Amino acid sequence: MLLATELERVFVLRDKGQEIRLTDPAPTMSVQAVMNHYAPMYPILTTAKVSAPVIKDDAVEYKFETTMGTKG
């Protein structure tokens, strides 16, 4: 018998060399809405882009990537 389960979404942000794992505020929110939700706490998200989702440890992981602070 097959059992389908919905995977949890996890959002990863790298800020000042640290990896920060953010929980999903609401599964019904779009990824962009989640980024806007966390932007007041992490202003670096205002210029971030979302990478393609990766399934890791029974969760769907999205990475918020920014180019702020890098040269070139």
C-alpha positions in Angstrom: 0.0 0.0 0.0 1.3 3.4 -0.9 1.1 6.2 1.7 1.5 9.8 0.5 2.6 12.4 2.9 3.2 16.1 2.4 6.8 17.1 3.0 7.6 19.9 5.4 9.2 23.0 3.8 12.4 24.5 5.2 14.0 27.7 4.2 17.7 28.2 4.5 19.4 31.6 4.7 23.2 32.2 4.9 23.9 35.4 6.8 27.4 36.5 8.1 28.8 33.0 7.5 26.0 31.3 9.5 23.4 29.0 8.0 19.9 30.0 9.4 17.1 27.5 9.0 13.7 29.2 8.9 10.4 27.3 9.6 7.4 27.5 7.3 5.0 30.1 8.7 2.1 28.7 6.7 2.1 25.9 4.1 -0.4 27.8 2.0 2.0 30.7 1.5 4.0 31.0 -1.6 7.8 30.9 -1.4 7.9 34.6 -2.3 5.4 35.3 0.5 7.5 33.5 3.0 10.6 35.5 2.0 8.6 38.7 2.4 7.3 37.5 5.8 10.9 37.0 7.1 12.4 40.2 5.4 11.7 42.5 8.4 13.8 40.2 10.6 16.5 39.5 8.0 16.8 42.6 5.7 19.2 40.7 3.4 16.2 38.9 2.1 15.0 42.0 0.2 17.7 41.3 -2.5 17.6 37.5 -2.3 16.6 35.0 -4.9 15.2 31.5 -4.3 17.1 28.5 -5.5 15.3 25.4 -6.8 13.9 23.2 -4.1 15.9 20.2 -2.9 14.5 17.2 -1.0 16.7 16.7 2.1 16.1 14.8 5.3 12.4 14.3 4.5 11.8 18.0 3.9 11.7 20.3 0.9 14.6 22.8 1.3 14.6 26.2 -0.4 17.7 28.3 -0.2 17.5 32.1 -0.1 20.6 33.3 -1.9 21.9 36.8 -2.1 24.8 38.4 -3.8 25.1 41.3 -1.4 28.6 41.7 0.0 30.3 39.9 -2.9 32.5 41.5 -5.6 32.1 41.0 -9.3 
